[in-house]
Amino acid sequence: DTASRTLADRDTSFANKAAVGGMAEVAFGKMAMEKATNSMVKDFAAMMVKDHGKANDELKAIAAGKNITLPVALDGIHLKKQQELEAKSGIAFDKAYVMDMVEGHEKTLALMEDGSRNCKDAELKAFAANAGPVVKHHLEMIRKIQSDLK
């Protein structure tokens, strides 16, 4: 049945994008906890590791129950950002990390809003609906940090 497969494909695509984004938040957060010079940036990074780590575990549990194979490594776009961040230090690192977090959270918020409306699977839909407000809060926080860093 092509219609139900397309719907399942959309849900799988959502889960894959959410998984890669979540892994990136944790990986970049761990890096920022070590490299950031600004305490607000370090605190935000620690929150990313904790909150996105928890969300990643929830998503893995949902996916496992539905035979959805999630990616286990970052995609090319996130690997490139990771390499760019690794090459920076000091305030240049802080600003680049914050910019990546603003962009990443804008994309993730759009993904969660779309997932909460359009996922056909009830658990994935609920995951997206629950994650949306958390991502929005992160976005508001990182935008404030960004304006304070200027």
C-alpha positions as CSV (number, residue, x, y, z in Angstrom):
1,D,0.0,0.0,0.0
2,T,1.8,3.1,-1.3
3,A,-0.2,5.6,0.7
4,S,0.6,4.1,4.1
5,R,4.3,3.5,3.1
6,T,4.6,7.2,2.1
7,L,3.2,8.1,5.5
8,A,5.6,5.7,7.2
9,D,8.4,7.2,5.1
10,R,7.5,10.7,6.4
11,D,7.6,9.5,10.0
12,T,10.9,7.7,9.4
13,S,12.4,10.8,7.8
14,F,11.2,12.9,10.8
15,A,12.8,10.4,13.2
16,N,16.1,10.4,11.3
17,K,16.3,14.2,11.1
18,A,15.5,14.4,14.8
19,A,18.1,11.8,15.7
20,V,20.9,13.5,13.7
21,G,20.0,16.9,15.1
22,G,19.9,15.6,18.6
23,M,23.3,13.8,18.2
24,A,24.8,17.0,16.9
25,E,23.4,19.0,19.9
26,V,25.1,16.6,22.3
27,A,28.4,16.4,20.4
28,F,28.6,20.2,19.9
29,G,27.5,20.7,23.5
30,K,30.3,18.4,24.9
31,M,32.8,20.3,22.8
32,A,31.5,23.7,24.0
33,M,31.7,22.5,27.6
34,E,35.4,22.1,27.1
35,K,36.2,24.9,24.7
36,A,33.8,27.8,25.5
37,T,35.3,30.8,27.3
38,N,31.9,32.4,28.3
39,S,30.2,30.9,31.3
40,M,26.7,31.4,29.8
41,V,27.8,29.4,26.7
42,K,29.2,26.7,28.9
43,D,26.0,26.5,30.9
44,F,23.9,26.4,27.8
45,A,26.2,23.6,26.3
46,A,25.7,21.5,29.5
47,M,21.9,21.9,29.2
48,M,22.2,20.8,25.5
49,V,24.0,17.6,26.5
50,K,21.4,16.9,29.2
51,D,18.2,17.8,27.4
52,H,19.1,16.5,24.0
53,G,20.7,13.3,25.5
54,K,17.3,12.6,27.2
55,A,15.4,13.3,24.0
56,N,17.7,11.1,22.0
57,D,17.1,8.2,24.5
58,E,13.3,8.7,24.2
59,L,13.5,8.8,20.4
60,K,15.7,5.6,20.3
61,A,13.1,3.8,22.5
62,I,10.2,4.8,20.2
63,A,12.2,3.9,17.1
64,A,13.2,0.5,18.5
65,G,9.6,-0.4,19.1
66,K,8.7,0.5,15.5
67,N,11.7,-1.1,13.7
68,I,13.0,2.3,12.6
69,T,16.8,2.2,12.3
70,L,18.1,5.6,13.4
71,P,21.5,7.0,12.2
72,V,24.4,6.4,14.6
73,A,26.7,9.1,13.2
74,L,26.4,12.7,12.2
75,D,25.6,13.5,8.5
76,G,27.9,15.4,6.3
77,I,26.4,18.8,7.1
78,H,26.9,18.3,10.9
79,L,30.3,16.8,10.5
80,K,31.4,19.9,8.5
81,K,30.1,22.2,11.3
82,Q,31.8,20.0,13.9
83,Q,35.1,20.4,12.0
84,E,34.6,24.1,11.7
85,L,33.9,24.4,15.5
86,E,37.0,22.3,16.3
87,A,39.2,24.6,14.4
88,K,38.1,27.7,16.5
89,S,39.0,28.8,20.0
90,G,38.3,31.6,22.4
91,I,35.6,34.1,21.7
92,A,35.6,33.0,18.0
93,F,34.5,29.5,19.2
94,D,31.9,30.9,21.5
95,K,30.3,33.0,18.7
96,A,30.4,30.2,16.1
97,Y,28.9,27.7,18.6
98,V,26.1,30.2,19.5
99,M,25.4,30.9,15.8
100,D,25.2,27.2,15.1
101,M,22.9,26.7,18.1
102,V,20.5,29.5,16.9
103,E,20.4,28.1,13.3
104,G,20.1,24.5,14.6
105,H,17.3,25.3,17.0
106,E,15.4,27.3,14.4
107,K,15.5,24.2,12.1
108,T,14.7,21.8,14.9
109,L,11.7,23.9,16.1
110,A,10.3,23.8,12.5
111,L,10.9,20.0,12.4
112,M,9.1,19.5,15.7
113,E,6.2,21.7,14.8
114,D,5.9,19.8,11.5
115,G,6.2,16.5,13.2
116,S,3.6,17.3,15.8
117,R,1.1,18.2,13.0
118,N,2.1,15.6,10.3
119,C,3.5,12.5,11.9
120,K,1.0,9.7,11.5
121,D,2.5,7.6,14.3
122,A,1.0,8.6,17.6
123,E,4.2,8.2,19.6
124,L,6.4,10.2,17.2
125,K,3.7,12.9,17.0
126,A,3.7,13.1,20.8
127,F,7.5,13.1,20.9
128,A,7.5,16.1,18.5
129,A,4.7,17.9,20.4
130,N,6.6,17.5,23.7
131,A,10.0,18.4,22.3
132,G,8.7,21.6,20.6
133,P,8.3,23.8,23.7
134,V,11.7,22.7,25.0
135,V,13.4,23.5,21.7
136,K,11.6,26.9,21.7
137,H,12.9,27.6,25.2
138,H,16.4,26.7,24.1
139,L,16.1,29.0,21.1
140,E,15.0,31.9,23.2
141,M,17.9,31.3,25.6
142,I,20.5,31.0,22.9
143,R,19.2,34.2,21.2
144,K,19.6,36.1,24.5
145,I,23.2,34.7,24.9
146,Q,23.9,35.7,21.2
147,S,22.8,39.3,21.9
148,D,24.8,39.4,25.1
149,L,28.0,38.2,23.3
150,K,28.0,41.1,20.8
